[in-house]
């Protein structure tokens, strides 16, 4: 394990989390900009406090012995704790994106620790933890397609339905689109650390992941853009940015197990499916108000990416990956 490499991964992932908050600024009415910034910061603070106190220990060991207040926390464990905090933070910040403009910070400060305790920690424990039974039956998830994205996306479906829909939705101003663009830059930059960190060092595996991550950005951006062009006969800057991000969402299960061609194919398929699903949700479920389209982008993108991993990864077993993915999704939803 190379601590300098992991520190660099942490640095770009930290920017990535705050980049999501900036990205959300481009999706809201401008009178809610300050509210969204406060909500994002409160989410990050409450998640970090709970993770350091017991979230990490529950997620990886199924107990609370590895709290930061415990003598069991040695330097190598601190590296894992801090890096895994960023994966949890990204999941939570995507979850909260479903209720932009509608939730207050007190509700989120209470909801987030409970969600980590009852949803994220058990899911993480089942795939990445000490008793990783889903991994033992052959379910692959290299950097969080299921643990982070599908979990947050399905959680968004539930959370968004707990609050009333927005009465009026207005488009962003030019300055908000610029802020969203800066956020997208931070997100895509941070994703290199997000995907490469599990490799532990800048070796051959990390170099392949570096390339796969870049290809997923490009493939996703082009695929989403063309799909939206067919669906709507018009495009926006968010069609390009959403595609670049969702191409990465689709990559996370497989990125360390496949080559560049498979990564390109996964990003293309995911970014054809996700905008179609989002379009149908808006069309047939007008009372479902997912402000950040987190369900359509993260749950659908993560699940499709997981299934394709079972098909395209050399280590993959399609049947086990399919069964594991749907057991996982059903467990999170229930």
C-alpha positions in Angstrom: 0.0 0.0 0.0 1.4 3.4 -1.1 0.3 6.1 1.3 1.3 9.0 -0.9 -0.7 7.5 -3.8 -3.7 7.1 -1.4 -3.3 10.6 0.0 -3.5 11.9 -3.6 -6.6 9.8 -4.2 -8.1 11.2 -1.0 -7.3 14.8 -2.1 -9.1 14.6 -5.4 -12.0 12.6 -3.9 -12.5 15.4 -1.3 -12.8 17.9 -4.1 -15.2 15.5 -5.8 -17.7 15.5 -2.8 -17.8 19.3 -2.7 -18.1 19.3 -6.5 -21.4 17.4 -6.3 -22.8 20.3 -4.2 -21.7 22.7 -6.8 -23.2 20.5 -9.5 -26.5 20.7 -7.6 -26.4 24.5 -7.7 -27.1 24.2 -11.4 -30.3 22.2 -10.8 -32.2 24.5 -8.5 -34.0 27.8 -8.3 -31.4 30.5 -7.6 -33.2 31.5 -4.4 -32.2 28.1 -2.9 -28.5 28.4 -3.6 -27.6 29.4 0.0 -29.9 26.7 1.3 -28.3 24.0 -0.9 -24.8 25.0 0.2 -25.8 24.8 3.9 -27.5 21.5 3.3 -24.4 20.1 1.6 -22.1 21.2 4.3 -24.4 19.8 7.1 -24.5 16.5 5.2 -20.8 16.3 5.0 -20.3 17.2 8.7 -22.9 14.8 10.0 -21.7 12.0 7.8 -18.1 12.5 8.9 -18.8 12.6 12.6 -20.9 9.4 12.5 -18.4 7.6 10.2 -15.5 8.4 12.5 -17.4 7.5 15.7 -18.9 4.1 14.5 -19.9 4.1 10.8 -16.5 2.7 9.6 -16.4 0.0 12.2 -19.9 -1.1 11.6 -19.4 -1.1 7.8 -16.2 -3.2 7.8 -16.2 -5.2 11.1 -19.9 -5.3 12.1 -19.1 -3.8 15.5 -18.0 -0.5 17.1 -14.5 -1.6 18.2 -12.8 0.4 15.5 -14.0 3.8 16.4 -11.5 6.7 16.3 -11.7 6.6 20.1 -10.4 3.0 20.1 -6.8 1.8 20.7 -7.3 -0.6 17.9 -7.0 2.1 15.3 -3.4 1.8 13.9 -2.0 4.0 11.1 -2.9 1.5 8.3 -6.4 1.3 9.7 -6.6 5.2 9.7 -5.8 5.2 6.0 -8.6 2.8 5.3 -11.0 4.7 7.5 -10.3 8.0 5.9 -10.5 6.7 2.3 -13.7 4.8 2.9 -15.2 8.0 4.5 -15.0 9.5 1.0 -17.0 6.6 -0.6 -19.6 7.0 2.2 -19.7 10.8 1.7 -20.3 10.4 -2.0 -23.2 8.0 -1.4 -24.8 10.3 1.2 -24.4 13.5 -0.9 -26.1 11.8 -3.9 -28.9 10.6 -1.6 -29.6 14.1 -0.4 -29.6 15.4 -4.0 -33.1 13.9 -4.4 -34.6 16.4 -2.0 -33.0 19.7 -3.0 -35.2 22.7 -2.3 -37.5 20.6 -0.1 -35.6 19.5 3.0 -34.2 21.4 5.9 -30.8 20.8 7.5 -32.2 19.5 10.8 -34.1 16.7 9.0 -31.0 15.7 7.0 -28.7 15.9 10.1 -30.9 13.3 11.8 -31.7 11.2 8.7 -28.1 10.7 7.4 -26.7 8.9 10.5 -29.7 6.6 10.6 -29.4 5.9 6.9 -25.7 4.9 7.3 -26.5 2.8 10.3 -29.4 0.8 8.8 -28.7 0.9 5.1 -25.1 1.8 4.0 -23.2 -0.1 6.8 -25.0 -3.5 6.3 -24.7 -3.2 2.5 -21.0 -2.3 2.7 -20.4 -5.1 5.2 -22.0 -7.7 2.9 -19.7 -6.8 -0.1 -16.5 -5.2 1.3 -16.6 -6.0 5.0 -15.1 -8.8 7.2 -18.1 -11.1 6.4 -18.5 -10.2 2.7 -21.0 -13.0 1.9 -22.1 -11.3 -1.4 -18.4 -11.2 -2.5 -18.0 -14.8 -1.5 -20.7 -16.0 -3.9 -19.0 -14.1 -6.7 -20.6 -10.7 -6.8 -18.1 -8.1 -8.1 -18.0 -4.4 -7.1 -14.6 -2.9 -7.6 -15.2 0.7 -6.4 -18.8 1.1 -5.5 -21.3 0.5 -8.3 -23.5 -1.3 -5.8 -22.2 -0.2 -2.4 -22.2 3.5 -3.2 -24.3 4.3 -6.3 -27.1 1.7 -6.3 -27.5 2.1 -2.5 -27.7 5.9 -2.8 -29.9 5.8 -5.9 -32.5 3.4 -4.3 -32.3 5.4 -1.1 -33.2 8.5 -3.2 -36.3 6.8 -4.5 -37.5 6.3 -0.9 -36.3 9.7 0.5 -37.8 11.7 -2.4 -41.3 10.1 -1.8 -41.2 11.2 1.9 -41.5 14.9 1.1 -44.0 16.9 -1.0 -43.1 17.8 -4.5 -41.9 21.3 -5.5 -44.7 23.6 -6.5 -42.6 25.4 -9.2 -39.4 24.3 -10.9 -37.4 27.0 -12.7 -34.3 26.6 -14.9 -30.9 27.7 -13.8 -29.3 31.0 -14.6 -26.1 31.3 -16.6 -23.9 31.6 -13.5 -25.5 28.5 -12.0 -24.6 26.5 -15.1 -21.0 27.7 -14.8 -21.0 26.6 -11.1 -22.4 23.2 -12.2 -19.6 23.0 -14.9 -17.0 23.6 -12.2 -18.6 20.9 -10.1 -18.5 18.5 -13.0 -14.8 19.1 -13.4 -14.2 18.3 -9.7 -16.4 15.2 -9.9 -14.7 13.8 -13.0 -11.2 14.6 -11.6 -12.1 13.0 -8.3 -13.4 9.9 -10.0 -9.9 8.9 -11.0 -9.1 8.7 -7.3 -12.4 7.0 -6.6 -11.7 4.2 -9.1 -8.0 3.9 -8.6 -7.8 4.0 -4.7 -8.9 0.4 -4.2 -5.7 -0.7 -6.1 -3.6 0.7 -3.3 -0.7 1.8 -5.4 0.2 3.3 -8.8 1.0 -0.1 -10.4 -0.2 -1.9 -13.5 -3.8 -2.3 -12.2 -4.1 1.4 -11.4 -2.8 2.4 -14.8 -5.4 0.3 -16.5 -8.1 1.7 -14.2 -6.9 5.2 -15.1 -7.5 4.5 -18.8 -10.8 2.8 -18.2 -12.0 5.8 -16.2 -11.1 8.2 -18.9 -12.8 6.0 -21.6 -16.0 5.8 -19.4 -16.1 9.7 -19.3 -15.9 10.0 -23.0 -18.2 7.1 -23.9 -20.8 8.2 -21.4 -20.8 11.8 -22.5 -21.2 10.9 -26.2 -23.8 8.2 -25.6 -26.0 10.3 -23.3 -25.8 13.3 -25.7 -26.9 11.2 -28.7 -29.7 9.5 -26.8 -31.1 12.8 -25.6 -30.9 14.1 -29.1 -33.0 11.3 -30.3 -35.5 11.6 -27.5 -35.9 15.4 -27.4 -34.4 16.7 -30.7 -32.6 19.2 -28.5 -29.8 19.1 -25.9 -28.5 21.1 -23.0 -25.2 21.4 -21.3 -26.5 19.1 -18.6 -27.0 16.3 -21.2 -23.3 16.4 -21.8 -22.3 16.7 -18.2 -24.8 14.0 -16.9 -23.5 11.6 -19.5 -19.9 12.1 -18.5 -20.8 11.5 -14.8 -23.2 8.5 -15.4 -20.6 6.9 -17.7 -18.4 6.8 -14.6 -21.3 5.5 -12.4 -21.6 2.6 -14.8 -17.8 1.9 -14.6 -17.4 1.5 -10.9 -18.4 -2.2 -10.6 -16.2 -3.3 -13.4 -13.3 -0.8 -13.7 -10.7 -3.0 -12.1 -11.8 -6.2 -13.8 -12.2 -5.3 -17.5 -10.2 -3.8 -20.4 -10.8 -0.5 -22.3 -13.2 -2.0 -24.9 -15.5 -3.4 -22.2 -15.4 -0.1 -20.3 -16.4 1.8 -23.4 -19.3 -0.7 -24.1 -20.6 -0.4 -20.5 -20.5 3.4 -20.5 -22.4 3.5 -23.9 -25.1 1.0 -22.7 -25.6 2.7 -19.3 -25.9 6.1 -20.9 -28.5 4.9 -23.4 -30.6 3.3 -20.7 -30.4 6.0 -18.0 -31.8 9.0 -19.9 -34.6 6.8 -21.3 -35.5 5.7 -17.8 -35.4 9.2 -16.5 -37.6 10.4 -19.4 -40.2 7.7 -18.6 -40.2 8.6 -14.9 -40.9 12.2 -15.7 -43.6 11.2 -18.1 -45.5 8.6 -16.2 -44.8 9.6 -12.5 -45.1 13.4 -12.4 -45.6 13.3 -8.6 -42.2 11.7 -8.1 -39.9 14.6 -7.6 -36.2 13.5 -7.6 -34.5 16.9 -7.8 -31.1 15.5 -8.8 -32.4 12.5 -10.8 -30.4 10.4 -8.4 -32.5 7.3 -8.8 -32.3 7.3 -12.6 -28.6 8.1 -12.7 -27.2 6.2 -9.7 -29.5 3.3 -9.1 -30.2 2.4 -12.7 -26.6 3.2 -13.7 -25.1 1.2 -10.9 -27.4 -1.8 -11.4 -26.9 -2.0 -15.2 -23.2 -1.6 -14.7 -23.2 -4.4 -12.2 -25.1 -6.8 -14.5 -22.7 -6.0 -17.4 -19.8 -6.7 -15.1 -21.1 -10.2 -14.8 -21.1 -10.6 -18.6 -17.9 -8.8 -19.5 -15.5 -9.3 -16.6 -13.1 -12.3 -16.9 -13.7 -13.0 -13.2 -17.4 -12.4 -13.6 -20.1 -15.0 -13.3 -23.3 -13.7 -14.9 -25.8 -15.7 -13.0 -24.2 -15.0 -9.6 -23.8 -11.3 -10.4 -27.4 -11.0 -11.6 -28.8 -12.8 -8.5 -26.5 -10.9 -6.2 -27.4 -7.6 -7.7 -31.1 -8.1 -7.4 -30.8 -9.5 -3.9 -28.8 -6.4 -3.0 -31.3 -4.0 -4.6 -34.3 -5.8 -3.0 -32.6 -5.7 0.4 -31.9 -2.0 0.2 -35.4 -1.1 -1.0 -37.1 -3.2 1.7 
